Amino acid sequence: MSANKPPQLPLLSPPSHTLCSLQTSLLSLAVLTLLSFTYLSLKSLHSPPSFLSQNTSSIPLVFTQDDSVSVVHSNVFHSPNIFHLNYLEMEQKFKIYIYPDGDPNTFYQTPRKLTGKYASEGYFFQNIRESSFLTQDPDQAHLFFIPISCHKMRGKGTSYENMTIIVKDYLDGLISKYPYWNRTLGADHFFVTCHDVGVRATEGVPFLVKNAIRVVCSPSYDVSFIPHKDVALPQVLQPFALPRGGNDMENRKTLGFWAGHRNSKIRVILARVWENDTELDISNNRINRATAQPLAYQKRFYKTKFCICPGGSQVNSARIADSIHYGCVPVILSDYYDLPFNDILDWRKFAVVLKENDVYQLKQILKNISDEEFVSLHKNLVKVQKHFHWNSPPIKYDAFHMVMYELWLRHHVIKY
């Protein structure tokens, strides 16, 4: 006798209005959840990094008076808030290891003389050793500095071909002795060189140029410079002969000024078109310092509104840093030039950036800049002066720290 099974009730479908109510509730819950996550995500973007959270009250939102410029409220930066917070993080975390190899009395680890066209290279070599970024533990390093300095090679009469061989042999020695290059094929390594000597010597070592970060004074897009990998080093001729200019707009009566050698196509055109102009002060040669009044060249910067900065044998020119120092708004007249700190500073807020072909309309372009626009450019120029000045020992936000910040941005790309 089989057990009696309970009668099975037919499955009933929920009423349509109940199903609609359930779907509406689930949809509302999903929307609320999405909005909550969106709010938290946006809030986190505006929150300081975790390493700052322990004592955020001690971190200023703006630069102090001693810093001369308020970063958070300064319009010379592309993203002032991001720069400020990243800079603080760099100061606390960034570490550089310098390879100890090489004879300091010959070609390596030799700070350049701190004057002339190699001054920026020399200051960097000296500053890095005086800074808190240096570490003696390579396992703690974010980047590795290859201390190649080619100035003494040139002083000893070494040819560019032999310079290349010396650099390659030195690098091969580092690669065979240490494991760090091979982890990334040199992507977390960098070297610093200013002007043509070091650039030409290293360009003969393709895997160094291709893989390592190049910090150079001649950052031209149309050759081997790679903007997102390499760094533009400002070429600064220090010490300056005269103090900084600024807040002296009433003394600037001359529209534009340039004096120099015709060692590039753009300079030849500039001199040919404008050297006889009555409003542009264009000299078809360097000012003769032997016969002219003392410091006549530098004093011309104080009297001029716009200082013309055409590229020379390279895209760069030390005249740019001179213009910034003396408070004369630089007019960049050089194609393919990755301007120093271009991804940090908005050059169009304190300089006039033109194409080389604009040289034929140069005077009209400058005359079309209103007095109000010039005042804004000049005031912003004063704000950025400290970023184009080298100090020993280095100080916050100077040229050395701006270069270090560029390197800090690039180290985030390296993974191994």
Summary of the structure (lengths in Angstrom):
residues: 416
radius of gyration: 28.8
end to end distance: 75.7
largest distance: 131.8
contacts: 1244
relative contact order: 0.12
helix: 46%
strand: 12%
